[in-house]
Amino acid sequence: MDLRRYLEDLEGRIDPVVEDALTQEWLAFAAGRGEAPFFSPTRPRSPAAVDWPVMLVNDAFEEESRMVYQQLRLASDVLASGGGELLNARANYGTGIIPSMFDAEMFYLDTALDTLPCTRPLADGMAGVQRILAEKRVDYQAGLAAKVFRFATLYRETVAPYPNLRRYVHMYNPDLQGPFPLVDALWGGDIYIAFYDEEELVHEAMDFFTGVYLDFTRRWQASFPPFDTAHSVEWGLLHKGGTMIRNDACTNISGEMYREFVLPYDQRVLRELGGGVHFCGRGDHYVEHVGGMEHISCLNLSQPQLNDMEVIYQHTIEKGLCIIGMPEQEIHRAMAAGLDLRGLVHCGASLAAWEKKED
C-alpha cells in the first residue's frame, strides 16, 4: 500500500506549537495540577487535504502497511475534529495477542462489523494451561505476536522521513490485557470454579502470565519507549507510568477474590512499570483494592453508569489518582450533583477499539 500522500498530508497538518502546548497541558494534569473542575483539552481543527478512505479492522489485519494506514488515519481524524487527545498509534491486533501465542484459536467477526477479533479458550481448558506451565515456552514469532513486531519494524521505517510524525504521533503498547484476563482467556469459564478447587494452580498460572506480560512489554518498549521515563500515552491519554492493565475479566469476581488471586500480580506489574488500570463494566466492588496499590497513577473506566461513582471517586480522586477518558455524561452528572472532581478527571472518552466510529 502506497502511503506517501497520507504521510505527507498528516506531516503538514501537525503544528509543533499546538502539539507542544497540548502536551504541557496533559503533563500538568497527570501531575495533579489540572485546573478545576475537570480537564477537557482541545486543539484547533486541522482538516485533511486528501481523502482518507475507511480501513476496516479485518482488512487492516491482512498486511502491516494497512495497519499503519489505519492507525495514521485515526491520528488524522483527531486533527480534523479538534480533539484534545495526543496523537497516537498502536499495533491494533486486539485482545488475543498473547493468548494466540499459546495456541488459542482466533475468532474473527464479519468484516462489515468492523470489530477487533478475539480468541476462544483452549479446547482442553485447565489441562491446556497446565501444559503451558510445564513447557514454559514463550515464542514471540507465534500467533499475532509476529504481526505485532513486523508492524513495529514497518511503522518505524515508514515514519522515519517525517519528523513531525516521529515526534508527535506516540506509539503505545499493544493490547496485552493483564495477568488475570490472559489466564481467563486461555482457561475459560472453569477458572471460576478453580478459584475454589485449584488455588495453587491459579496462582502458578497468574505468576507465569505476569512474567509474560512484563517480558512482552519490555520487548515492545525496547522498540517504542514510552512517552518518557515517567509517562506513557494510552488511547491518546497521557498518564504517569508505563502501562495500562486491562482488567475487564475482574468485573466477574468479588473484591475478596481480586485481593487474593489478582492483586499481587497486578501489583508486581505496577511495581516494575507503574501506570493505571482499565475496566469496562462494573468495578466499584474491587476499586478499593485497585486504588490502594503502590505505583498506580490513574483509572480508566468506560461505563460509569454501571458503577457507584461515589465509591469510584472515593478510591481514586480522593486519594490523588487521576481518572482518564471519562464519558461526558458522567461529568455532567457529577457537576449537577455538586461533586468536587478536584481537577483530576479528564472529560472525553477515548475511542475504544470496540466502539463503532462514524465517518
HELIX and SHEET records of a PDB file:
HELIX    1   1 ARG A    4  ARG A   13  1                                  10    
HELIX    2   2 PRO A   16  ALA A   30  1                                  15    
HELIX    3   3 VAL A   57  GLU A   62  1                                   6    
HELIX    4   4 GLU A   64  SER A   81  1                                  18    
HELIX    5   5 ILE A   97  MET A  101  1                                   5    
HELIX    6   6 THR A  111  LEU A  113  5                                   3    
HELIX    7   7 GLY A  125  GLU A  135  1                                  11    
HELIX    8   8 LEU A  144  VAL A  159  1                                  16    
HELIX    9   9 PRO A  163  TYR A  168  1                                   6    
HELIX   10  10 PRO A  179  TRP A  187  1                                   9    
HELIX   11  11 ILE A  191  ASP A  197  1                                   7    
HELIX   12  12 GLU A  199  SER A  223  1                                  25    
HELIX   13  13 ASP A  248  ASN A  252  5                                   5    
HELIX   14  14 GLY A  255  MET A  257  1                                   3    
HELIX   15  15 TYR A  258  VAL A  262  3                                   5    
HELIX   16  16 LEU A  263  LEU A  273  1                                  11    
HELIX   17  17 VAL A  287  GLY A  291  1                                   5    
HELIX   18  18 PRO A  304  LEU A  306  5                                   3    
HELIX   19  19 MET A  309  GLN A  314  1                                   6    
HELIX   20  20 ILE A  317  LYS A  319  5                                   3    
HELIX   21  21 GLU A  328  ALA A  336  1                                   9    
SHEET    1   A 2 ASN A  88  ALA A  89  0                                        
SHEET    2   A 2 HIS A 170  MET A 171  1                                        
SHEET    1   B 2 MET A 106  PHE A 107  0                                        
SHEET    2   B 2 CYS A 118  THR A 119 -1                                        
SHEET    1   C 2 HIS A 231  GLU A 234  0                                        
SHEET    2   C 2 LEU A 237  LYS A 240 -1                                        
SHEET    1   D 5 THR A 243  ARG A 246  0                                        
SHEET    2   D 5 GLY A 275  PHE A 279  1                                        
SHEET    3   D 5 ILE A 296  LEU A 301  1                                        
SHEET    4   D 5 CYS A 322  MET A 326  1                                        
SHEET    5   D 5 VAL A 345  CYS A 347  1                                        
END                                                                             
